[in-house]
């Protein structure tokens, strides 16, 4: 185990073929005491559930969430942020389920779901960096509600891409400025709006650009 510039204890994943970018942090979202070695603050009554891929946290879409006083992308110039999750039916139309924020400069990275009237959802990702907002609203890429999914945001400093289950959906240019220390929320936006109804099992943060074949599996 070692320390590095993100301020985290990291796992060096030798089997990941990304050279010097092989340092990673994995959060198992499987309890209500600590995630990734960090204490959490709990809102509502999220539940620990058993899934085929291991334990996960289930959120009711009304008042359940967890908060951590750490920003996992602190200091990263390039990164891959991943999440394995399961959206449930009958949630809010807009749900901000994974939010990382630099408190000093109001910079942030968000994963969001948008539910449709035909029991589908699509991914909406957002990055605020510098004075610019960057939104990737994947309304042409709908997915059925029910299965577990993997979503990823990949930033190489100049390009912002997002993927679902290893497939690129949207990409745009970005002049990314590294974010500093801050906070993270799972199950809701940090300011407690747009609650998520569903389950989250794993998140992972890589100091580099992963290829889809290197992503976590849902």
N, C-alpha and C positions, 0 to 999 in steps of 0.2 A: 504494500500500500504506500501511496506517496501523495504529496500535495502538489497542486499546480496552480496556474494563474487564475482559474475560475474560483479559487477559494474552497474547493471541494476535496474530499477524499475520493480518489478515482480508482476505477478498475482499468488495468491495462489489458486490453483484449487482443492478445497476440494473434488470434485467428481472424481478425478483421483486416482485410487487405487494403488498408488505407495508409500505409507507411507511418510517417510521423504523426498522422492524424488519428492514430488508433486509440487514444485515451478517451475513456467514456465514463459517464456516471449513469447508473441505473437506479431508478426508484421503483420498488415494488409497492403498489398501492394496496396493501393487504392488512392494515391494522389502523387503530385509532390512537396510537401512542407516539410513534415516531416514524418518519418516512426518510429514507436515505441518511439516517443518523441525526435528523433534525426534529425537534419537538414540533407538534402541530397544535393549532387551535381549531376546535371543532364547533361548527354551527349546526343546529338541529340534531338529528339522530341518524346519520349515515350508518349503514349496516355492512359488516363483513360477510361476504357470501362466498360459497364454493363454486368454482367454475371448472370447465374441462382443462383450462390452462393454469389453474391455481387460484388462490384467494384473490378477491377484488373488493372494492368498496362500491356500494349501491347508494345512489342519491335519489331522493323522492321528487325532485323538481319543484319543491315549494320552499324549503328552508334548510336543506342539507348541503354542507360543503366543508372543506378543510382548508386551512391557511398555514403557510410557512413563511417565516421571516428570512427568506433567502431567495436570491435570483439565480437560477442554475446556469444562465447564460452570461453572467457577470464577466466582463472583460473579453468575451469571445469576438473575434473579428469575422470568423467563418464558423458555421455550426450546422448540425443536423439535430432537430428536436423531433422526437417521436412520441406517440401515445397509442396505446391499445385500449379500446373502449367499446361499449355497446349502448347505442341509443335505444331508448324505450319509446313505445307509442304514447300518444296523448300528452306529450310534453308541450312546453311553450314553443311557439313558432320560431323564436330566436333564442338560442341557448349558448352562453359563453362558458364553456366547460373547462377550459385550461388557459390560465392567464398568468403571464410573467411580466413584471413591471419594475423598471428603474425609477425609484421614488424621487430622486433628486431632480431628474430632468423630464419626468412624465413620458419616458420612452417605454414601449411595451410590445409584447408579442402575444397574440391570442389565437387559439383554436376555437371555432364556433360551429354549431350545427344549425341548419335551417330546415324545419320540418315542412312538408308539403301536404296537401289535402288528400293525396292518394297513398298515404302510408309509406312515404319515402323521405329521405333526408339528403342534403348535400352539404359539402364542406365550405365554410367561409373562413378564410384566414386573414389576419391583419397584423401589420407591423407599423408602428410609429417610430421613425428614426430621424433625428435632426428636427426640422420643421415640417417634414413631409409625412403624410399618411399613405399607406399602401394596402389596398384591399384586393383579395382574390376571391371573388364571389362565383362559385362553380355551379351555377344554376343549371347548366347543361349536362351535369354529371350527377344524376340522381342515383341513390342506392336504397334498396329496400330496408325498412326497419326490421330488426330482429337479430341478424348475425352480429358477431364480433368483427370489429374493423381495426385496421392500422391506418394512422394518418401521420404524415411527416411534413415539416417545414424545413427546407434546405436553403441556406444563404451562403453564397461564396464571396460576399462582399460587394458584388456588382449585380447579381441575379438572385431573385427570390422565387423559389419554386414550391409548389405543394403537391402532395401525392396522397392517394387513397389506395390501400392494398398494393402498393408498389407501382401504381400507374400514375404517370404525370398527368395532372389535370390542367393546371395553369402555371404560367411563368411570366415574370415581368422584371424590368430593370429596377435596381435599387442602389442607392449610394448609402450603404449601411455603415452606421457609426456604432461601435461597441457600446453596449449598455453597462451600467454600473450596478452596484448592490441594490437590492430591493426586496420584493416579496413575490409570492406565488399563491395562487388559489386554484383549487380543483373542485368542480361542481357548481361554480358561479363566477361571475366577474368579481374582481377584488372589492368593488364598492357594493356588492350584494344585490345585483340586479341580473336578470336573465338566467334564472336557475336551470340546472341541467337535470333531466330525468333519465337515468340510465346507470351504467356501471363503468368504472375505470380500473384497469388491472396493472398496467405498467407504463412508465415513461422512461425515456432514455435520451441523454444529451451527449453528443459527440463533438469534439473540437476539430471539426473538419467536414468535408463533403462526402457523405456516403452515397454509394450507388444503390439503386433499388434492390439489387440482389443481396445487399448487406443489411437491409432493414430487418427489424423485428417482424415476426409473423403474428397475425391476429389470433 
